[in-house]
């Protein structure tokens, strides 16, 4: 049997049983070896060594002089080349990055007196084989760059074209206060117009994507070896996302014992005074402490390594008496403590076979007190864990096997600090605040299991090119249990009607009630599972590098009774991918790239609650028809309320379109990369992305129903997102002295609904709205003119768009769209051991809009069109200065100062959108200048 045909048959058989690795955890070095006259050298022994590699990795050049070193852990390598009759040559300081293929050319000289040559040459800055757009930062750079909270959002924010991560525009940076309890100060990133829900988060090759699309379990910052941020991932190995991929590989230890103890302090006194904003009832002065310890090293040299890291977080929020409109908020004090621990063991029984087991435990430790309106204080608790088992093996010089298996579990609970469930919550529309009580409690548990296996076979077909053939399947299982209970249980004007789980009031202003909402049962138990597969052929023909691939998935979705709601097969998820890289000059220094891909993500479990034995969220809403300034007895009198709308399986019929298809987006890329000298690279790219016929529940005319309308979950032809961008990126390195990344992006992100995990209908603390897969868009049914129910339908749902009605202003600039954006990140290794780094971002301003009030009491209409206004341009400058002092051999003291928002830019980042007296006032500003002290002891 032909030697190249046999491995192909093996791959075809394995396809029946195994799956694909979702994200690369390693890099690769490949190249060509020749003698001085340019003739290829076969049989050259190549050896790779690195502090991050257990043992020595070897390869031998083929008859064309080509060699390949796959599955290399990220790090810095030395490469040794040996062949009888030629000088032994060592190439030093070769960087290996996540998912990066470094192409090098090596020339061996005839041996003279058994001489050995050591050469230090720059690492390649351009991957001449792939069209994926990636931004990478390795561990050393991660410790140096300025960060606000050493979080994933901080780092992703440096990526060209990424928007929406500098500050959480919903909470305005008022983390852990009032309704924003537990929410981050920073937001989550949007890639290519898909919003924060369009991403996949990968740790050591496995997804950690949560039910709300964010990372379900986070790995602490000190455990990251390198992060790869993929804006355009055309490889069919990447899945379950329509936006970007954030890929982190964790540390493994090493042959040399090492450790670190340290802390970061941001006292409230080190922060500039906040300017006025309305995003929280009482803006806290926050003191943050983060204390960490790391330890790693060998158990057996070159065989068994370990790494452990622990981070303790201590946040103290204090406030003084403040007023918002007519509401005066007393001062408060709140302390919150959490912990994140990570551990990993790496074992290599042979240099070509590596096993790793790693895990994270993240938990809430303690909370005391609160800030904001005292009766609305909430307390929370959470406990999250994840673990992963990885295997990477080189079975033969041309056959690679990778296996990954893991689980994520997340549990969290939030409840009123007072424990009072009898008193109702008051939501004030005029000042976007709540009083009287917290809204209720919630408890959620998530489980995610993933199993993936992958094969890669290298085949040299001579004149038909060198091929890297990959194929496989993957399996996932995702389960979610959610339970919510409202307060106000003893203040129900309609007891015994099935909506007896509490109530809350909306007030237009003091003395003028607007609406009352009764809560029904709100709980769900849903899960989904499926498998996916892909085939890929990457091959090189002269100066042309091709990638042709096809990915597909399956998905089965179950309700609380275990009944399959719907299922999609491989034919429903077809995602072709292709790319072409042309080495224009043949030296890897001028490369033209093309990319095409179709992307999809599994349907969110959040939708399944509407197909359970009872709906996950049920309510009745009434509008006030009584007089002004009512007392409590009048508020409880049913005669003063008029029925408005109901959400339940009884009132609003929800049907499932039997022909629904998954969401898809299609993306095109054209890019030119040029390496200018040994250390600088310029990249110019254009990107276009489009998503059409996205899933949504829409209202349609149903004359047989009491309401005159019913809801269908279907692919809605008016629901869409579009993105286009031009990016210019400049990257530079001067080894040991300087690192520089700069980018300019012009972009437009438009659509009828944002890709955020949740789009609010009001920025008040009671957050009505919906996830991106099922929202209020499309709820306006097209009722015939002669139907007497038309007037009521138009009043309640007018402005929400619908089939036959149009988008009613919903299509326009999305809230994370920025026309112009400049980002600069630089690290300078200065004299006397100082390291100075700076991050700069200049923005032309996010788009925003005026929100109109529907008859249903939601600020979800767009009377001026979506995104028709633009916030002021603004910019940020962050600065970090560090100095390491060597105390004695092997022990060093590090001291650092991090200045966040050096220029104290506090320009608005969001405004009050509701068409009330507060419209246009500043809702949230950029966080003020903040000094952070850092001290570490390394040994």
Secondary structure, DSSP 8 states (H G I E B T S, - for coil): --HHHHHHHHHHHHTTT----SS---EEEEEEEEETTS-B--S-EEEEE-TTSSS-EEEE--TTSEEEEEEE-SEEEEEEEE-TTB-EEEEEEEEE-TT-EEEEEEEE-B-STT-EEEEE-----S-TT---EEEEEEHHHHHHS--SSS-HHHHHTTSTT-BS-SS-TTTTT-TTSGGGTT--SS---BSTT--GGG-EEEETTEE-B-TTSSBSS---GGGEEEEEEEEE--STT--S-SS-EEEEEE----SS-EEEEEEEEE-GGGB-------SSSS--EEEEEEEEEEEEEEEETTTEEEEEEEEEEEEEEEE--EEETTEEE--EEEEEEEEEEEEEEEEEEETTEEEEEEEEEEEEEEEEEE-SSGGG-EEEEEEEEEEEEEEEEEEETTEEEEEEEEEEEEEEEEEETT---SS-EEEETTTTEEESS--EEEEEEEEEEEEEEEEEEEEE-GGG-EEEEEEEEEEEEEEEEEEEEES-TT--TTTTSS--S-EEEEEEETTEEEEEEEE--EEEEEEEEEEEEEEEEEEEETTEEEEEEEEEE-EEEE-TTS-EEEEE-GGGS-EEEEEEEEESSSSSSEEEEEEEEEEE----GGGGGGGSSS-SS-EEEEEE-S-SS--HHHHT-GGGEEEEEEESTTTS-EEE-TT----EEEEEEEEEEEEETTTEEEEEEEEEEEE-SEEEEEEEE-TTSSSSEEEEEEEETT--EEEEEEEEEEEEEETTTEEEEEEEEEEEEEESS--SSEEES-SSSS--EEETTS-STT------TT-TTHHHHHHHHTTS-BTTTB-TT--EE-TT-BSEEEEEEEEEE-GGGEEEEEEEEEE--BEE--BB--TTS---B-TT-TT-EE---EEEEEEEEEEEEEEETTEEEEEEEEEESTT----EEEE--BSSTTTTSEEEE----EEEEEEEEE-
